[in-house]
Amino acid sequence: MAALVLAVAVAPALAAQEVAGRLLREDGVTPASGVLVRVVRASDGRTVTTVTTSATGEYRAAVGVDSVRLFALRVGMRPVELGALRLRTGERRELAGVLASEVFELPAVRSRARDRCGPREGPEARLAASAFEQARTALELVRAAGGDTTRRARVRTVRTRWSAGEERVLEVRRREVETGRLELAFTPADTLYDSGFVRQARDGTTTYRAPGLDFFIHPRFLEEHCIVLVGSPDGDETRVGIGYRPSRTRRGVVQVEGVLWLQRAGAELERVEFAYAGLPGLETSVRPGGWLEFVALASDRWALVRWEIRMPRVGEALVLSRRRSDDVLFREITEVATTAGEVLEITGATGLDFSAAAIDSVDADGALVLHADHPPPSAAPCEATDGQALLHGRVEILRSGDWAPGTGVLSWRRPHDAADRGEVPLAGDGRFRMCGVPTGLPIRIALRTGDGGVAVLMVRVPRERTVGRLVLRFSAEE
């Protein structure tokens, strides 16, 4: 009992230890917003906590150990160590810094995923570990932004049931909601590591679990998986994959393997793919697994914007014979189910942060409703090209309490481009059309108005769409 009382008395004092500060970019003036500050134990490098800097570059971290090291992490940059501290019980320390910008560069990779784990030491292993640190930083920033209640998101989910051969759709259920917390409910990471990704209930039903953000962030990921850099199967040298697979098989436990895909420019995490390892051969015939897709927003935040999980459903059939002893019980795929989701829009305190440029919506009955807003006519219509879309819509500006057609110029570029790739003036009614906008990739849309105002957002038109629609509203009032 004395030990219990002592633990309860000491714990609040340890938790009261705190490190706070303000980080600036390399110019020594601009606040370094959206930076992940990781606090690790000095003794073993284990993460104590992570926090994200605010719009003013400030951070505050509660620390429950006395000796720590702090690192500033930004996607596309090498980590910066802020310092090492020894804290007395209940002590609060200030630790500020100016962040030098040392760009993290990913080489082109042409090798395919390996069947076996490679070496854990050497230049190749160190490069893979550094690339994974970039991916993990993005995942932690996504997790941190998920609890931000200042943003609103419009999210669509689609549940589809297919026949066993996938030649026929049995059922489609669509739902569209608006939420103030962009967080998905995943199975806790410790449960996945301990009991696996597939659970068989007593009634015969099977549950397939998807790996969430915490699964890849968890310390056990690198302890129980091997990673290696891989090239894109289609030869696309603009991205690099981090292939992962379990270091060892576990009898009766289904694990996952797959690839984390990063854009070489900026080392930005684009997509995480997973497949189930250790399933019976029947289930693997329909390629169960899934993927998660991410976007870096213009507001120095990150978001999970698309996802899908694919699951087989298995039934049993008894084939009778003349002699009961010769009866055979067959297992067979009865149907395939997919659950997909897509973030259509994210709106922050200053306006629209992200759009999927959807041209339809879902009503209360789950039916798709097409919008009637057509692109303005043009003497030079867009030519149909694989991987490109027509993006059209309108801009509205709030002045004196009323929404009026916007004026100015819209331009777009990839996040790490040095110059704009396209530019169009707004029509008199605020409408616009842009040809040749790439699909499946994040692009940065900027509006420059005649009075010097600027509005920026990220747009990602899915690969399966050839037309995207965007309504951009922002306020010109103080």
C-alpha positions in Angstrom: 0.0 0.0 0.0 2.9 2.4 0.8 4.3 1.9 -2.7 0.9 2.8 -4.3 0.6 6.0 -2.2 4.1 7.0 -3.2 3.4 6.5 -6.9 0.2 8.6 -6.8 2.1 11.4 -5.0 5.0 11.5 -7.3 3.2 11.2 -10.7 1.6 14.7 -10.7 5.0 16.3 -9.9 6.7 14.5 -12.8 3.9 15.4 -15.2 4.3 19.0 -14.2 7.7 19.2 -15.9 7.3 21.2 -19.0 9.3 22.5 -22.0 8.0 25.3 -24.1 9.4 27.7 -26.7 9.0 29.4 -30.1 10.6 28.2 -33.4 11.4 30.4 -36.3 12.3 29.6 -39.9 15.8 30.1 -41.3 15.3 33.9 -41.8 15.0 34.3 -38.0 11.7 36.2 -38.4 9.0 34.0 -39.9 7.2 31.7 -37.4 7.8 28.0 -38.0 4.3 26.8 -37.9 3.2 23.1 -38.4 6.5 21.8 -37.1 6.5 18.5 -35.2 8.5 18.7 -32.0 9.4 15.3 -30.7 10.6 14.8 -27.1 12.6 11.6 -26.5 14.2 10.1 -23.5 18.0 10.7 -23.4 18.7 7.2 -22.1 17.2 5.1 -25.0 15.7 7.5 -27.6 12.1 6.4 -26.9 9.5 9.0 -27.7 8.0 10.7 -24.6 5.6 13.0 -26.5 5.1 14.9 -29.7 3.5 18.3 -30.1 2.9 20.6 -33.1 3.9 24.3 -33.3 1.1 26.8 -33.6 0.6 29.5 -36.3 3.0 31.7 -34.2 5.6 28.9 -34.0 5.0 28.2 -30.3 4.9 24.8 -28.7 4.4 23.4 -25.2 5.2 19.9 -24.1 4.5 18.2 -20.8 7.5 15.9 -19.9 7.3 13.0 -17.4 11.1 12.2 -17.4 14.0 14.2 -16.1 16.5 13.9 -19.0 15.3 14.5 -22.6 16.3 15.5 -26.1 14.1 17.6 -28.4 14.0 17.4 -32.2 12.2 19.6 -34.7 10.8 17.5 -37.6 9.5 18.9 -41.0 8.6 16.8 -44.0 11.2 17.3 -46.7 13.8 18.5 -44.3 16.4 16.7 -42.1 15.6 16.6 -38.4 17.0 19.5 -36.3 18.1 18.8 -32.7 16.9 21.6 -30.5 18.8 20.6 -27.4 19.2 18.2 -24.5 17.8 19.1 -21.1 17.9 17.8 -17.5 14.7 18.9 -15.7 14.2 19.0 -11.9 10.9 17.9 -10.5 8.2 20.4 -11.5 10.7 22.5 -13.5 9.6 24.5 -16.6 12.2 25.4 -19.2 12.2 27.5 -22.3 13.9 26.2 -25.5 13.6 28.3 -28.6 15.4 28.0 -31.9 15.9 29.1 -35.5 15.6 26.1 -37.9 18.2 25.6 -40.5 16.8 24.2 -43.8 18.8 21.1 -44.8 16.7 19.5 -47.6 16.2 15.7 -47.4 16.8 14.2 -50.9 15.5 10.9 -52.1 17.3 9.2 -54.9 15.6 7.5 -57.8 15.0 3.8 -57.1 14.4 1.2 -59.7 14.5 -2.1 -57.6 11.3 -4.0 -56.9 10.2 -5.2 -53.4 12.2 -8.1 -52.1 10.9 -11.5 -50.9 13.2 -11.4 -47.9 14.4 -8.8 -45.5 17.6 -7.0 -46.4 20.4 -6.0 -44.1 19.6 -3.7 -41.2 23.0 -2.0 -41.3 24.8 -0.1 -44.1 24.1 2.9 -46.3 21.0 1.4 -48.0 19.4 0.5 -44.6 20.2 4.0 -43.2 18.6 5.7 -46.2 15.5 3.6 -45.8 15.3 4.5 -42.1 15.7 8.2 -43.0 12.9 7.9 -45.6 10.7 6.2 -43.1 11.3 9.0 -40.6 9.9 11.4 -43.2 6.8 9.2 -43.6 6.3 8.9 -39.9 6.6 12.6 -39.4 3.8 13.1 -41.9 1.6 10.5 -40.2 2.2 12.2 -36.8 1.2 15.5 -38.3 -2.0 13.9 -39.7 -2.8 12.5 -36.3 -2.2 15.9 -34.6 -4.4 17.7 -37.1 -7.2 15.2 -36.7 -8.2 16.6 -33.3 -8.3 20.2 -34.5 -11.8 21.4 -33.9 -11.3 24.7 -35.7 -11.7 22.9 -39.1 -14.8 21.4 -40.7 -14.7 18.5 -43.2 -17.3 17.1 -45.6 -16.7 13.3 -45.9 -18.3 10.7 -48.2 -18.2 7.0 -47.5 -19.3 4.2 -49.9 -19.9 0.6 -48.9 -20.1 -1.8 -51.9 -20.9 -5.6 -52.0 -19.8 -7.5 -55.1 -20.6 -11.0 -56.3 -17.8 -13.5 -55.8 -16.5 -13.0 -59.3 -17.0 -9.2 -59.0 -19.0 -9.2 -62.2 -22.1 -7.9 -60.4 -22.8 -5.2 -57.8 -25.1 -6.6 -55.0 -25.5 -3.4 -53.0 -24.1 0.2 -52.7 -24.6 2.4 -49.6 -23.4 6.0 -49.8 -23.3 8.5 -47.0 -22.1 12.1 -46.7 -21.5 13.9 -43.5 -20.0 17.1 -42.2 -17.8 16.8 -39.2 -15.6 18.9 -36.9 -13.1 16.2 -36.1 -11.4 14.5 -39.0 -10.4 11.4 -37.2 -11.0 7.7 -38.3 -11.6 5.0 -35.7 -8.9 2.4 -36.1 -8.2 -0.7 -34.0 -5.6 0.2 -31.3 -2.1 -0.5 -32.5 -1.2 -2.7 -29.5 -4.2 -5.0 -30.3 -3.0 -5.3 -33.9 0.5 -6.2 -32.8 -0.7 -8.7 -30.2 -3.6 -10.5 -32.0 -3.2 -9.6 -35.7 -5.4 -8.1 -38.3 -8.1 -10.8 -38.9 -10.4 -12.0 -36.1 -12.6 -15.0 -36.4 -15.7 -14.9 -34.2 -17.5 -17.9 -32.7 -20.5 -17.5 -35.0 -18.2 -17.8 -38.1 -18.0 -14.1 -39.1 -14.6 -12.7 -39.9 -13.5 -9.2 -39.2 -10.7 -7.6 -41.2 -8.8 -4.7 -39.5 -7.0 -1.9 -41.3 -3.7 -0.5 -40.0 -4.2 3.0 -38.7 -1.8 5.9 -38.2 -0.7 4.6 -34.8 0.3 1.3 -36.2 3.1 2.8 -38.3 4.1 5.4 -35.7 4.3 2.7 -32.9 7.9 1.7 -31.9 7.1 -1.9 -32.6 6.7 -1.2 -36.3 10.5 -1.0 -36.9 11.1 -3.7 -34.3 8.8 -6.2 -36.0 9.1 -5.2 -39.7 11.9 -4.9 -42.1 11.9 -2.0 -44.6 13.6 -1.3 -47.9 13.4 1.3 -50.6 11.6 0.2 -53.8 10.8 1.7 -57.2 7.4 2.2 -58.7 6.2 -0.8 -60.8 5.3 1.5 -63.7 8.8 3.1 -63.8 7.6 6.4 -62.4 10.8 8.0 -61.0 8.9 10.9 -59.3 8.1 8.7 -56.3 9.9 6.2 -54.1 8.4 3.4 -52.0 9.3 2.1 -48.6 8.5 -1.5 -48.8 7.7 -3.2 -45.4 7.0 -6.8 -44.4 7.0 -8.7 -41.1 10.4 -9.8 -39.9 9.0 -13.2 -39.0 5.9 -15.2 -39.5 3.6 -15.9 -36.5 1.6 -19.1 -36.4 -2.2 -18.3 -36.5 -1.6 -14.5 -36.6 -2.4 -12.5 -39.8 0.0 -9.6 -40.3 0.3 -6.9 -43.0 2.9 -6.0 -45.6 2.9 -3.3 -48.3 4.5 0.0 -49.4 4.5 3.6 -48.1 4.8 5.8 -51.2 6.7 9.2 -51.0 7.0 11.9 -53.7 10.7 12.4 -54.3 10.2 16.2 -54.5 9.8 17.2 -50.9 9.7 13.5 -49.6 5.9 14.0 -49.0 3.9 10.9 -48.0 1.3 10.2 -50.7 -0.1 6.8 -50.1 0.1 3.8 -47.8 -0.8 0.4 -49.2 -1.3 -2.8 -47.2 -2.1 -6.4 -47.9 -2.7 -9.3 -45.5 0.1 -11.7 -44.9 -0.6 -15.2 -43.6 -4.2 -15.6 -45.0 -5.3 -19.0 -46.4 -4.9 -19.3 -50.2 -8.7 -19.0 -50.8 -8.9 -15.5 -49.3 -5.8 -14.2 -51.0 -7.3 -15.0 -54.5 -9.4 -11.8 -54.3 -6.5 -9.6 -53.1 -7.8 -8.4 -49.7 -6.1 -5.3 -48.4 -6.4 -1.6 -48.8 -4.8 1.9 -48.9 -4.7 5.3 -47.3 -3.9 8.6 -49.2 -2.7 11.8 -47.7 -2.2 15.5 -48.7 -0.1 18.3 -47.2 -2.3 21.4 -47.0 -1.4 25.0 -47.7 -2.0 25.8 -44.0 1.1 23.7 -42.9 -1.2 20.9 -41.8 -1.7 17.4 -43.2 -4.8 15.3 -43.8 -5.9 11.8 -44.6 -8.2 12.4 -47.6 -9.0 8.9 -49.2 -9.0 5.3 -48.0 -10.3 1.9 -48.9 -10.3 -1.6 -47.4 -11.3 -4.7 -49.4 -12.5 -7.9 -47.7 -13.7 -11.3 -48.9 -16.6 -13.1 -47.4 -16.3 -16.9 -47.2 -19.1 -19.5 -46.9 -19.1 -23.2 -46.6 -20.9 -25.7 -48.9 -21.5 -29.4 -48.1 -21.3 -31.8 -51.0 -23.2 -34.9 -50.2 -22.3 -38.4 -51.4 -23.9 -41.8 -51.2 -21.8 -42.6 -48.1 -21.8 -40.1 -45.4 -18.1 -40.7 -44.7 -17.4 -39.3 -48.2 -19.2 -36.0 -47.7 -17.0 -33.1 -48.4 -17.2 -29.6 -46.9 -16.0 -26.9 -49.3 -15.1 -23.3 -48.4 -15.8 -20.7 -51.1 -15.8 -17.0 -51.7 -19.5 -15.8 -51.5 -18.9 -12.1 -52.1 -16.3 -9.3 -51.9 -17.0 -6.1 -49.8 -15.2 -2.8 -50.0 -15.5 0.2 -47.7 -14.1 3.5 -49.2 -14.0 7.0 -48.0 -13.2 10.4 -49.4 -12.8 13.9 -47.9 -14.5 16.3 -50.3 -13.6 19.5 -48.5 -11.7 20.8 -45.5 -12.5 24.3 -44.3 -10.3 26.1 -41.8 -10.5 29.4 -39.9 -9.4 31.4 -42.9 -11.4 29.6 -45.6 -11.2 26.5 -47.8 -8.0 24.5 -47.1 -8.6 21.5 -49.4 -11.0 20.3 -52.1 -11.4 17.1 -54.1 -13.2 19.1 -56.8 -16.3 16.8 -56.7 -19.0 17.5 -59.2 -21.7 15.6 -57.3 -23.0 15.2 -53.7 -25.0 12.5 -51.8 -28.5 13.3 -50.6 -30.2 11.9 -47.5 -31.3 8.8 -49.3 -27.7 8.0 -50.4 -28.3 8.9 -54.1 -25.8 10.8 -56.1 -26.9 14.4 -57.1 -25.1 16.1 -60.0 -24.6 19.9 -59.8 -25.9 22.0 -62.6 -22.9 24.5 -62.6 -21.4 24.0 -66.1 -17.9 25.3 -67.1 -18.0 28.5 -69.1 -17.6 28.2 -72.8 -14.2 28.5 -74.4 -12.9 28.9 -78.0 -10.2 26.3 -77.1 -11.9 23.3 -75.4 -9.9 21.0 -73.2 -8.5 17.9 -75.0 -9.1 14.6 -73.3 -5.7 13.4 -71.9 -4.9 10.5 -69.6 -4.0 11.8 -66.1 -5.4 15.3 -66.7 -8.7 16.9 -66.0 -10.8 20.1 -66.6 -11.1 22.1 -63.4 -13.9 24.7 -63.4 -16.0 26.6 -61.0 -16.4 30.1 -59.6 -14.9 32.5 -57.1 -16.9 34.6 -54.7 -15.7 37.4 -52.4 -17.4 38.7 -49.3 -17.6 42.5 -49.3 -19.8 44.7 -47.1 -21.7 41.6 -46.0 -22.6 40.3 -49.5 -21.1 37.7 -51.8 -20.0 39.1 -55.1 -18.2 37.6 -58.1 -14.5 37.4 -57.7 -12.0 39.2 -59.8 -8.4 38.4 -60.5 -6.2 35.5 -61.7 -6.1 31.9 -60.7 -2.9 29.9 -61.0 -1.8 26.4 -60.2 1.5 24.5 -59.5 2.7 21.4 -57.9 3.7 22.1 -54.2 7.5 22.1 -55.0 7.5 23.8 -58.4 9.5 26.9 -58.7 7.0 28.6 -61.0 3.3 28.3 -61.9 2.3 25.7 -64.5 -1.0 27.3 -65.5 -2.8 30.6 -65.1 -6.3 31.8 -66.1 -8.2 35.1 -65.5 -11.6 35.0 -63.9 -14.6 35.9 -66.1 -16.9 38.8 -65.3 -19.2 36.5 -63.3 -16.3 35.0 -61.3 -16.3 31.7 -63.2 -13.1 30.0 -64.6 -11.9 26.9 -66.4 -8.5 25.3 -66.3 -7.3 22.6 -68.7 -4.6 20.1 -68.1 -4.8 19.9 -64.3 -3.1 16.7 -63.2 -5.3 14.0 -61.5 -4.2 11.9 -58.5 -1.7 14.5 -57.4 -2.0 17.5 -55.0 -1.8 20.9 -56.7 -1.6 24.3 -55.1 -4.3 26.8 -56.3 -3.6 30.5 -55.7 -6.0 33.4 -56.3 -4.5 36.8 -56.8 -7.1 39.6 -56.7 -6.9 43.0 -58.2 -6.6 44.7 -54.8 -3.6 42.5 -53.8 -5.4 39.8 -51.9 -4.2 36.2 -52.1 -6.0 33.0 -51.2 -4.3 29.6 -51.4 -5.7 26.0 -51.1 -4.8 22.5 -52.0 -6.8 20.5 -54.6 -6.5 16.9 -55.5 -8.7 15.6 -58.3 -9.0 11.8 -58.0 -7.5 9.8 -60.9 -10.9 8.4 -62.0 -12.3 11.9 -62.6 -11.9 13.9 -65.8 -13.8 16.9 -64.6 -13.5 18.7 -61.3 -15.6 21.5 -59.9 -14.5 24.1 -57.3 -16.3 26.9 -55.5 -13.8 29.2 -53.8 -15.1 31.7 -51.3 -13.0 34.1 -49.2 -13.6 37.3 -47.3 -12.1 40.6 -48.2 -13.4 42.2 -45.0 -11.3 43.1 -41.9 
